[in-house]
Amino acid sequence: MSFRSALLAIVLLGTLVHVVSLILMMAALDRRGQKTNFLLARIYAFKYVKAYKEAHQKETGKAGVLYQLWTIGILVALAAALAYVLIRWIG
């Protein structure tokens, strides 16, 4: 497996973690009585994430594991994508 292939795999894995954590946050909001719409999740993603973070902070005082996974997943994917583009551009 080449280094570029590994970077692409990291991008895909980070994106998968990002999407799955958003789905789990939406499920947690549904359990708390807040309605979410799966079909409009791409439009209301930041609204759902903010609502999850606020609800979890009220309960525990912390942002929550799913919020951290959501943030870390997209940051890892973006960093790996940037590294892939730079390596492809330079070499």
PyRosetta script that sets phi, psi and omega in degrees:
from pyrosetta import init, pose_from_sequence

init()
pose = pose_from_sequence("MSFRSALLAIVLLGTLVHVVSLILMMAALDRRGQKTNFLLARIYAFKYVKAYKEAHQKETGKAGVLYQLWTIGILVALAAALAYVLIRWIG")
pose.set_psi(1, 126.4)
pose.set_omega(1, -179.6)
pose.set_phi(2, -78.7)
pose.set_psi(2, 167.7)
pose.set_omega(2, -179.0)
pose.set_phi(3, -65.2)
pose.set_psi(3, -37.5)
pose.set_omega(3, 179.2)
pose.set_phi(4, -66.2)
pose.set_psi(4, -39.3)
pose.set_omega(4, 177.6)
pose.set_phi(5, -64.5)
pose.set_psi(5, -38.0)
pose.set_omega(5, 177.9)
pose.set_phi(6, -65.0)
pose.set_psi(6, -39.5)
pose.set_omega(6, 178.1)
pose.set_phi(7, -64.7)
pose.set_psi(7, -41.1)
pose.set_omega(7, 177.3)
pose.set_phi(8, -64.0)
pose.set_psi(8, -37.6)
pose.set_omega(8, 177.0)
pose.set_phi(9, -64.2)
pose.set_psi(9, -38.8)
pose.set_omega(9, 177.9)
pose.set_phi(10, -66.1)
pose.set_psi(10, -39.5)
pose.set_omega(10, 177.0)
pose.set_phi(11, -60.8)
pose.set_psi(11, -46.6)
pose.set_omega(11, -179.8)
pose.set_phi(12, -64.6)
pose.set_psi(12, -41.7)
pose.set_omega(12, 179.5)
pose.set_phi(13, -65.7)
pose.set_psi(13, -42.8)
pose.set_omega(13, 177.6)
pose.set_phi(14, -63.1)
pose.set_psi(14, -40.2)
pose.set_omega(14, 177.9)
pose.set_phi(15, -66.0)
pose.set_psi(15, -40.3)
pose.set_omega(15, 178.4)
pose.set_phi(16, -62.9)
pose.set_psi(16, -43.9)
pose.set_omega(16, 178.3)
pose.set_phi(17, -61.7)
pose.set_psi(17, -41.1)
pose.set_omega(17, 179.5)
pose.set_phi(18, -60.6)
pose.set_psi(18, -47.9)
pose.set_omega(18, -177.3)
pose.set_phi(19, -69.4)
pose.set_psi(19, -44.3)
pose.set_omega(19, -178.8)
pose.set_phi(20, -64.7)
pose.set_psi(20, -39.6)
pose.set_omega(20, 178.9)
pose.set_phi(21, -66.3)
pose.set_psi(21, -34.5)
pose.set_omega(21, 175.4)
pose.set_phi(22, -64.7)
pose.set_psi(22, -42.6)
pose.set_omega(22, 178.3)
pose.set_phi(23, -62.2)
pose.set_psi(23, -41.8)
pose.set_omega(23, 179.0)
pose.set_phi(24, -68.0)
pose.set_psi(24, -35.2)
pose.set_omega(24, 175.2)
pose.set_phi(25, -64.7)
pose.set_psi(25, -40.1)
pose.set_omega(25, 178.1)
pose.set_phi(26, -63.9)
pose.set_psi(26, -38.9)
pose.set_omega(26, 177.4)
pose.set_phi(27, -65.4)
pose.set_psi(27, -39.1)
pose.set_omega(27, 178.1)
pose.set_phi(28, -65.9)
pose.set_psi(28, -37.8)
pose.set_omega(28, 176.8)
pose.set_phi(29, -66.2)
pose.set_psi(29, -39.3)
pose.set_omega(29, 176.9)
pose.set_phi(30, -61.5)
pose.set_psi(30, -40.5)
pose.set_omega(30, 178.3)
pose.set_phi(31, -65.5)
pose.set_psi(31, -29.2)
pose.set_omega(31, 178.9)
pose.set_phi(32, -84.2)
pose.set_psi(32, -0.5)
pose.set_omega(32, 176.6)
pose.set_phi(33, 96.5)
pose.set_psi(33, 2.2)
pose.set_omega(33, 176.9)
pose.set_phi(34, -93.6)
pose.set_psi(34, 127.2)
pose.set_omega(34, -177.4)
pose.set_phi(35, -76.7)
pose.set_psi(35, 138.3)
pose.set_omega(35, 174.4)
pose.set_phi(36, -128.7)
pose.set_psi(36, 154.7)
pose.set_omega(36, 179.7)
pose.set_phi(37, -118.3)
pose.set_psi(37, 113.6)
pose.set_omega(37, -176.8)
pose.set_phi(38, -63.5)
pose.set_psi(38, -35.7)
pose.set_omega(38, -178.1)
pose.set_phi(39, -70.1)
pose.set_psi(39, -26.8)
pose.set_omega(39, 179.8)
pose.set_phi(40, -103.2)
pose.set_psi(40, 19.1)
pose.set_omega(40, -176.1)
pose.set_phi(41, -62.9)
pose.set_psi(41, -34.0)
pose.set_omega(41, -179.9)
pose.set_phi(42, -68.4)
pose.set_psi(42, -32.4)
pose.set_omega(42, 180.0)
pose.set_phi(43, -78.6)
pose.set_psi(43, -42.6)
pose.set_omega(43, -174.8)
pose.set_phi(44, -100.9)
pose.set_psi(44, 20.7)
pose.set_omega(44, -175.9)
pose.set_phi(45, -57.8)
pose.set_psi(45, -48.2)
pose.set_omega(45, -177.8)
pose.set_phi(46, -67.9)
pose.set_psi(46, -32.3)
pose.set_omega(46, 176.5)
pose.set_phi(47, -65.1)
pose.set_psi(47, -44.6)
pose.set_omega(47, 179.9)
pose.set_phi(48, -67.3)
pose.set_psi(48, -39.7)
pose.set_omega(48, 179.7)
pose.set_phi(49, -65.5)
pose.set_psi(49, -42.5)
pose.set_omega(49, 178.3)
pose.set_phi(50, -63.9)
pose.set_psi(50, -42.5)
pose.set_omega(50, 178.9)
pose.set_phi(51, -63.9)
pose.set_psi(51, -40.4)
pose.set_omega(51, 178.2)
pose.set_phi(52, -64.3)
pose.set_psi(52, -45.7)
pose.set_omega(52, -178.7)
pose.set_phi(53, -61.0)
pose.set_psi(53, -44.9)
pose.set_omega(53, -179.9)
pose.set_phi(54, -65.8)
pose.set_psi(54, -42.5)
pose.set_omega(54, 179.7)
pose.set_phi(55, -64.6)
pose.set_psi(55, -41.4)
pose.set_omega(55, -179.2)
pose.set_phi(56, -70.5)
pose.set_psi(56, -34.9)
pose.set_omega(56, 177.6)
pose.set_phi(57, -66.9)
pose.set_psi(57, -35.5)
pose.set_omega(57, 177.0)
pose.set_phi(58, -64.4)
pose.set_psi(58, -36.8)
pose.set_omega(58, -176.6)
pose.set_phi(59, -79.5)
pose.set_psi(59, -44.5)
pose.set_omega(59, -171.3)
pose.set_phi(60, -118.9)
pose.set_psi(60, -15.8)
pose.set_omega(60, -176.6)
pose.set_phi(61, 88.1)
pose.set_psi(61, -1.1)
pose.set_omega(61, 179.8)
pose.set_phi(62, -123.2)
pose.set_psi(62, 163.6)
pose.set_omega(62, -176.4)
pose.set_phi(63, -70.0)
pose.set_psi(63, -32.1)
pose.set_omega(63, 179.0)
pose.set_phi(64, 109.4)
pose.set_psi(64, 149.3)
pose.set_omega(64, -177.2)
pose.set_phi(65, -66.9)
pose.set_psi(65, -40.1)
pose.set_omega(65, -178.7)
pose.set_phi(66, -65.1)
pose.set_psi(66, -36.4)
pose.set_omega(66, 176.5)
pose.set_phi(67, -64.3)
pose.set_psi(67, -42.2)
pose.set_omega(67, 178.9)
pose.set_phi(68, -66.0)
pose.set_psi(68, -41.2)
pose.set_omega(68, 176.8)
pose.set_phi(69, -63.4)
pose.set_psi(69, -40.9)
pose.set_omega(69, 179.0)
pose.set_phi(70, -59.7)
pose.set_psi(70, -45.4)
pose.set_omega(70, -178.8)
pose.set_phi(71, -69.9)
pose.set_psi(71, -48.0)
pose.set_omega(71, -178.1)
pose.set_phi(72, -65.1)
pose.set_psi(72, -39.0)
pose.set_omega(72, -179.5)
pose.set_phi(73, -58.6)
pose.set_psi(73, -46.9)
pose.set_omega(73, -178.0)
pose.set_phi(74, -73.6)
pose.set_psi(74, -34.2)
pose.set_omega(74, 177.9)
pose.set_phi(75, -65.9)
pose.set_psi(75, -40.9)
pose.set_omega(75, 177.1)
pose.set_phi(76, -64.8)
pose.set_psi(76, -43.2)
pose.set_omega(76, 179.4)
pose.set_phi(77, -63.0)
pose.set_psi(77, -42.8)
pose.set_omega(77, 179.3)
pose.set_phi(78, -66.4)
pose.set_psi(78, -40.7)
pose.set_omega(78, 179.1)
pose.set_phi(79, -65.2)
pose.set_psi(79, -42.2)
pose.set_omega(79, 179.1)
pose.set_phi(80, -68.0)
pose.set_psi(80, -37.2)
pose.set_omega(80, 177.7)
pose.set_phi(81, -66.4)
pose.set_psi(81, -40.2)
pose.set_omega(81, 177.4)
pose.set_phi(82, -64.2)
pose.set_psi(82, -43.3)
pose.set_omega(82, 177.6)
pose.set_phi(83, -62.5)
pose.set_psi(83, -40.8)
pose.set_omega(83, 178.3)
pose.set_phi(84, -61.3)
pose.set_psi(84, -45.4)
pose.set_omega(84, -179.4)
pose.set_phi(85, -65.5)
pose.set_psi(85, -42.9)
pose.set_omega(85, 179.7)
pose.set_phi(86, -63.9)
pose.set_psi(86, -42.8)
pose.set_omega(86, 178.6)
pose.set_phi(87, -65.4)
pose.set_psi(87, -40.3)
pose.set_omega(87, 178.9)
pose.set_phi(88, -67.7)
pose.set_psi(88, -37.0)
pose.set_omega(88, -179.2)
pose.set_phi(89, -72.1)
pose.set_psi(89, -42.2)
pose.set_omega(89, -178.3)
pose.set_phi(90, -75.7)
pose.set_psi(90, -45.8)
pose.set_omega(90, -173.0)
pose.set_phi(91, -106.8)
pose.dump_pdb("model.pdb")
